[in-house]
Amino acid sequence: MRTLFNLAFVIVLTSSQCASADTQPSAMPNPIKDVTPYVEKDKTSVIAFYRFGCPACRMFHSSLSAWGKSLPKGISFQFYPVVEPGDGRDISDETMLGLQTYWVAKRIGTPAQQESFAAEAYSLVQDEKAGANRDRWFDTLLAQGMKRQSIVSAWKAEIDLGAARYDRQVHYRPTNTPSLVICGKWMISPDSANGDPELFAQLANGLVSQCADEIGVTYRH
């Protein structure tokens, strides 16, 4: 079985391609949401909004990570945890701790440590149901071999950066996870392809190819 994003064909689905002269536009909704870049560097990046409590994100994470590494030089890839409201609170402890801990791992961990952390973080939230436990998040970082003092220092820095991290989510307003924002222009999710992983992969590849053409880089996948 082919894995997500390991495809030979590229398609780009746009409203102009989906609709025909005999079709009412309302019958063929555009699966792509147009967005505007939050900052200039978003024009040459792919942002993957996700959360550790999302089963689909867990299923797609490894494939998305591998796909992100295949993007052409000049287009970066970044996972981006989202935060959500909690019971009687502005933001749930689980998603806020997930956001902060992810960026701590990103700040001080090696790529291998970051990948291992992500796997443990999904298990922490979905299997252990301990996502609101700060100590358990701290333990996931220690378990990867990250130094305690480095974790403490990075954690303090991320508390100060939390609002700025959240601002990017507010700008793009992803309503599903995982969602991809491609080159600050388009946002898609598996729902854009009616839940079909293969079509979602084709759609993502097609949009990256279009972006690569526009900024003048080569994309072979």
Salt bridges, closest charged atoms under 4 A:
GLU40 OE1 - LYS43 NZ 3.28
ASP42 OD1 - ARG168 NH2 3.20
GLU84 OE2 - ARG51 NE 3.27
ASP93 OD1 - ARG89 NH2 3.43
GLU115 OE2 - LYS69 NZ 3.79
ASP127 OD2 - ARG58 NH2 2.83
GLU128 OE2 - ARG136 NH2 2.93
ASP139 OD2 - ARG136 NH1 3.64
GLU158 OE2 - ARG107 NH2 2.98
GLU158 OE2 - ARG165 NH2 2.96
GLU198 OE1 - ARG2 NH2 2.89
GLU214 OE1 - LYS185 NZ 2.86
